[in-house]
């Protein structure tokens, strides 16, 4: 019975960000520019890490996967958003809508645990430097990466199972620019209380567990830094984790604002601004944060360019 109710809606209508043609053109230009920077920045980061042997360390191993996630994360949302802004084609099929939603859940949950794995890596480097090669062995790094993807996949499966129980009847207008869980839940014509609780438990657990891991790691890091006598030593130790801390603050701030609340409190304006930030802006900012504030990445880029010049000669 539930399956028949679901198939009554074959397409959804994404209302997007605005109805004004002038504003849509401005947003299209801005989002296209940001998406191009996202693609170039993240692909560039992955290539530099792969091509420069000096960056074959646990920190950059995680960073290359984070760049891949950010690239995928943005590519799931931005192309369709650009299409909607340029052509005013607001329709998205039921299947594509739920593929987009579940890819977004998978990538978002995976990124949470990648960020916590990177915090653990910084903890090992600063608090336990003598045992760092053992603490962050190749096997452990691969296990953390695999575990992050597995948790993301689990959250995505839970989302699939929950959303498959929704009945949409004749409602098909999603008041958002992509298929996100809160506006889709608000669209359902049946009681979503139990589904909201299940999704909130899994999404909340993902955020809270990863955030606790990050918090514990940084409390230990801060304690270790305060014990360093020299000012230059403190500055050097803090600089190794400043970029990651900034990325964590931005990512978790917008995620918590958007998702740790019931769908009935969904606010079109505020939540859309937050959604633009974490789906389009953050994937663009991360490679900039990790490269502009990182001398190792700058030096690696110079070495790669120099090698190419020598090989051409």
Order of alpha helices (4+ residues) and beta strands (2+ residues): alpha-beta-alpha-alpha-beta-alpha-alpha-alpha-beta-alpha-alpha-alpha-alpha-alpha-alpha
